C-alpha cells in the first residue's frame, strides 16, 4: 500500500504584514536598506526575512512566512498577499518620509520663532520717486525694502510686509527655503496618504 503523504497546511488567514527595513533617500527615492530590518525565520523555507507575513494556517497554528512563500495557495490568497506586501512596503516608505518631514517642520518652526524674537532694525525712507499720481516711496529695513504706491501711505500693511521680508531673509540664512506652513503641508499630505494605506492594508488582511 502506498504511503499517504501528510497534508501541508494552507494559509487560512493573513493576520499582518510588516516591512521592518529602514529606508534612506537616494536621488529623491526612498529605498530600503538591506540588512537593516528584523530578521525572522520563515516557517516554510527556514530562510530569514525582513518582511514579516503573519498568517493563520488551516490547522489553526500561527506562522511567519516570507512574502514569496505562498506558492501553492489559492489565487485569492496569493493575490491578497501580493497586494498586502506591496501596501506594507508603501507604508514603510511613507513612515520614513513622514518622520523626516516632521523633523524638517520642527526645525523650520524653531528657526522662524528664533527669527521672530530678533530685534529688527528701524524702517527708513530710502527714496521718493515722482510719479504722475503722486510720489512713490521706497522704504527699507536693513537689507529688505518695500514699495509704497503713489499717493498711498506707509501704513500698517506695508510695514508688516517690510518686516516679514526682513524676517524671511534671516530665516533663509538659517538654511530654509520654504516657510514653516509649507513643511506642515508636507506633513499633512504624508499623514493623509499613510492613513489611506493603513486602511488599504487593513482591508487586505482577513
C-alpha positions as CSV (number, residue, x, y, z in Angstrom):
1,X,0.0,0.0,0.0
2,X,1.3,3.4,-1.0
3,X,2.2,5.7,1.9
4,X,-0.1,8.7,2.1
5,X,1.8,12.0,2.2
6,X,1.0,14.3,5.0
7,X,-1.2,17.3,4.1
8,X,0.7,20.6,4.1
9,X,-1.4,23.2,6.0
10,X,-2.5,26.1,3.8
11,X,-3.0,29.7,4.7
12,X,-6.4,30.3,6.2
13,X,-6.0,33.9,7.2
14,X,-3.5,36.7,6.7
15,X,-3.1,38.4,10.1
16,X,-0.5,41.1,9.5
17,X,2.2,42.2,7.0
18,X,5.2,44.3,8.1
19,X,8.2,45.6,6.2
20,X,10.8,46.1,9.0
21,X,13.6,47.6,6.9
22,X,14.9,51.1,7.4
23,X,14.7,53.4,4.4
24,X,17.0,56.1,3.1
25,X,16.5,58.8,0.5
26,X,18.7,58.4,-2.7
27,X,18.1,60.7,-5.7
28,X,14.6,61.6,-4.5
29,X,13.7,57.9,-3.9
30,X,13.2,56.2,-0.6
31,X,14.9,52.8,-0.8
32,X,15.1,50.0,1.7
33,X,18.4,49.3,3.4
34,X,19.2,45.6,3.1
35,X,20.0,44.0,6.5
36,X,18.5,46.9,8.5
37,X,15.3,45.0,9.4
38,X,14.3,42.5,12.0
39,X,15.3,39.1,10.6
40,X,12.8,36.3,11.3
41,X,13.0,32.7,10.0
42,X,10.3,31.6,7.7
43,X,8.3,28.6,8.9
44,X,8.2,27.2,5.4
45,X,11.6,27.8,3.8
46,X,13.5,28.4,7.0
47,X,15.3,31.4,5.4
48,X,15.3,34.7,7.3
49,X,13.1,37.5,6.0
50,X,12.9,41.2,6.9
51,X,9.3,41.4,5.5
52,X,7.1,39.5,8.0
53,X,3.9,37.9,7.0
54,X,2.0,36.6,10.0
55,X,-0.7,34.0,8.9
56,X,-3.0,31.5,10.5
57,X,-2.8,28.1,8.9
58,X,-5.6,25.7,8.1
59,X,-4.6,23.5,11.1
60,X,-5.1,26.5,13.5
61,X,-1.4,27.3,14.0
62,X,0.1,30.7,13.6
63,X,3.1,31.0,11.4
64,X,5.5,33.6,9.9
65,X,6.3,33.2,6.2
66,X,8.3,35.0,3.6
67,X,6.5,37.1,1.0
68,X,7.5,34.7,-1.7
69,X,6.5,31.5,0.1
70,X,2.8,31.4,-0.8
71,X,3.2,29.3,-3.9
72,X,0.5,26.6,-4.0
73,X,-2.0,28.7,-2.2
74,X,-5.3,29.7,-3.8
75,X,-5.3,32.5,-6.3
76,X,-7.2,34.7,-3.9
77,X,-4.7,34.2,-1.1
78,X,-1.7,34.8,-3.4
79,X,-3.4,38.0,-4.8
80,X,-4.2,39.3,-1.4
81,X,-0.8,38.5,-0.1
82,X,1.0,40.2,-3.0
83,X,-1.2,43.4,-2.6
84,X,-0.7,43.3,1.2
85,X,3.1,43.1,0.8
86,X,3.1,46.0,-1.7
87,X,1.0,48.0,0.8
88,X,3.3,47.2,3.6
89,X,6.3,48.4,1.6
90,X,4.5,51.6,0.8
91,X,3.6,52.1,4.5
92,X,7.2,51.6,5.4
93,X,8.3,54.2,2.9
94,X,5.6,56.7,3.9
95,X,6.6,56.3,7.6
96,X,10.2,57.1,6.8
97,X,9.2,60.1,4.7
98,X,6.8,61.4,7.4
99,X,9.5,61.1,10.1
100,X,11.8,63.3,8.1
101,X,9.1,65.7,7.2
102,X,8.1,66.1,10.8
103,X,11.7,66.8,11.7
104,X,12.1,69.4,9.0
105,X,8.9,71.1,10.1
106,X,10.0,71.2,13.7
107,X,13.4,72.7,12.7
108,X,11.8,75.2,10.4
109,X,9.3,76.3,13.1
110,X,12.1,76.7,15.6
111,X,14.1,78.8,13.2
112,X,11.1,81.0,12.4
113,X,10.4,81.6,16.1
114,X,14.1,82.4,16.6
115,X,13.8,85.0,13.9
116,X,10.6,86.4,15.3
117,X,12.5,87.0,18.6
118,X,15.2,89.1,16.9
119,X,15.0,92.9,17.2
120,X,14.6,94.2,13.6
121,X,16.2,97.5,12.5
122,X,14.0,100.6,12.2
123,X,12.2,101.2,9.0
124,X,13.7,104.1,6.9
125,X,12.5,106.0,4.0
126,X,15.1,105.3,1.3
127,X,13.8,107.0,-1.8
128,X,10.9,109.1,-3.2
129,X,10.2,108.9,-6.9
130,X,8.0,111.4,-8.6
131,X,5.0,109.9,-10.3
132,X,2.0,111.3,-12.2
133,X,-0.2,110.1,-9.5
134,X,2.0,111.3,-6.6
135,X,5.2,110.3,-5.0
136,X,6.2,106.6,-5.0
137,X,8.2,105.7,-1.9
138,X,10.7,103.0,-1.2
139,X,11.1,102.0,2.5
140,X,13.9,99.9,3.8
141,X,14.7,97.7,6.9
142,X,18.2,96.5,6.8
143,X,18.6,94.6,3.6
144,X,14.9,94.4,2.9
145,X,12.8,97.0,1.1
146,X,9.2,97.6,0.0
147,X,7.4,99.9,-2.4
148,X,4.6,102.2,-1.5
149,X,2.2,103.0,-4.3
150,X,2.0,106.7,-5.4
151,X,-0.4,108.6,-3.2
152,X,-0.5,105.8,-0.6
153,X,0.9,105.8,2.9
154,X,3.5,103.6,4.6
155,X,0.7,102.1,6.6
156,X,0.5,99.1,8.9
157,X,0.0,96.7,6.0
158,X,3.2,97.9,4.2
159,X,5.1,97.9,7.5
160,X,4.0,94.3,8.0
161,X,5.2,93.4,4.5
162,X,8.6,95.0,5.1
163,X,9.0,93.3,8.5
164,X,8.1,89.9,7.0
165,X,10.5,90.4,4.1
166,X,13.3,91.2,6.6
167,X,12.5,88.1,8.7
168,X,12.3,85.9,5.6
169,X,15.9,86.8,4.8
170,X,17.0,86.0,8.3
171,X,15.1,82.7,8.1
172,X,16.7,81.8,4.7
173,X,20.1,82.5,6.2
174,X,19.4,79.6,8.6
175,X,19.1,77.2,5.6
176,X,15.4,77.2,4.9
177,X,13.9,77.9,1.5
178,X,10.2,77.3,2.3
179,X,8.1,78.8,5.1
180,X,7.0,76.6,8.1
181,X,3.5,76.2,6.7
182,X,4.9,74.6,3.6
183,X,6.7,72.0,5.7
184,X,3.4,71.5,7.7
185,X,1.5,70.9,4.4
186,X,4.0,68.2,3.5
187,X,3.4,66.6,6.9
188,X,-0.3,66.7,6.5
189,X,-0.2,65.2,3.0
190,X,2.1,62.3,4.1
191,X,-0.1,61.7,7.2
192,X,-3.2,61.5,4.9
193,X,-1.5,59.1,2.5
194,X,-0.3,57.0,5.3
195,X,-3.8,56.7,6.8
196,X,-5.1,55.7,3.4
197,X,-2.5,52.9,3.0
198,X,-3.2,51.7,6.6
199,X,-6.9,51.4,5.7
200,X,-6.0,49.6,2.5
201,X,-3.7,47.2,4.3
202,X,-6.4,46.6,6.9
203,X,-8.8,45.6,4.2
204,X,-6.4,43.2,2.6
205,X,-5.8,41.1,5.7
206,X,-8.5,38.7,6.6
